[in-house]
Amino acid sequence: MADDQRVIEYAGRFRLVRRIARGGMATVYEAEQTGDHGFTKRIALKVIHEKYAREPQWLQLFIDEAKLSANLVHGNIVQIFQFEEVKNEYFMAMEYIRGVTLRALIDRHRANRDPLPPPIAAYVVSRVCRALDYAHNFRDESGTRLYIVHRDVSPGNILLTWDGQVKLGDFGIAKALTMNDPAAGGQFTIGKKHYMSPEQVTGGKVDWRTDVFSTGVVLYEMLALDQLFHEVETEAAADEVTIAPTPDLKQLLPDLDIALTGLITLAISKDPMLRPNAAMFGLALDQWCAKQKSAGSPERLQAHLAGVFPQTYSPPIDMRAEAEPPKKSVWDTLDQVFRG
């Protein structure tokens, strides 16, 4: 057998460190992957709950998440490393994110009654848009476009690293062209109701436009420190999104730059055809950021997280010093060097 055709058997070993989060379908742990000769790697381990592992359609969602996400290699998407089944227990090993969720950041600002700077909000969402644009246009090895839709863009699924990076995670209910969809046919809906688009709430056909709607809702919440939609009962929540008039953002956020208000209004349009695609939405946010006196950036987000979470802030490297412009430009320095 040729050397490059060998099958290398591998049995992963994981040591659980602590529970990070427990969701409706799975629990995520901070864990340590161990190997020979003292090899260790810090990862996040997502384990499906036993009752869902016994339900074929929910287990398939978990398996599909691992298979789909493993090939979505992008700087703004949480990476999946491995999927395993051991004694009827199913889990996936994922990139461990040192930082906080966007939900935690919004909640901290709300508790402190401290507005979140719009350039930082726009920067975070522009990076989410980059992740979505990559997923929406992703093609498999044969060149077939998979038309991936995340369907669960919400503050809890957006992670912010201590060094200022933005990661979109949890493709657990994502839909792709090649996957069976348990929500098909409108028998039930899956997703977080306060972030779902009108077409998703009603069980209609969804595509990339539903993710853009959810992203617009998230951006509004970052700026208002309040949810855009509030109804708790399922039927009332559906009516709030599908029937009630689109909220007047100029009235809700009177002090916000009208350009940013306009972008959010387009993103949350009830008519999917009026929404920009993720690439356009992200580019518009980047262009808006560039015009601000203090634009959003990884360095500024890092500095912001350090100020908001002083007790837990722990970056691998500290780029806060780079957030402040140098007193002397690099071009002046180079000019002085070459002129002697």
Secondary structure, 3 states (H helix, E strand, C coil): CCHHHCCCCCCCEEEEEEEEEECCCEEEEEEEEECHHHCEEEEEEEEECHHHHCCHHHHHHHHHHHHHHCCCCCCCECCEEEEEEECCEEEEEEECCCEEEHHHHHHHHHHHCCCCCHHHHHHHHHHHHHHHHHHHCCECCCCCECCCECCCCCHHHEEEECCCCEEECCCCCCECCCCCCCCHHHCCCCCCHHHCCHHHHCCCCCCHHHHHHHHHHHHHHHHHCCCCCCCCCHHHHHHHHHCCCCCCHHHHCCCCCHHHHHHHHHHCCCCHHHCCCHHHHHHHHHHHHHCCCCCCCHHHHHHHHHHHCCCCCCCCCCCHHHHCCCCCCHHHHHHHHHHC
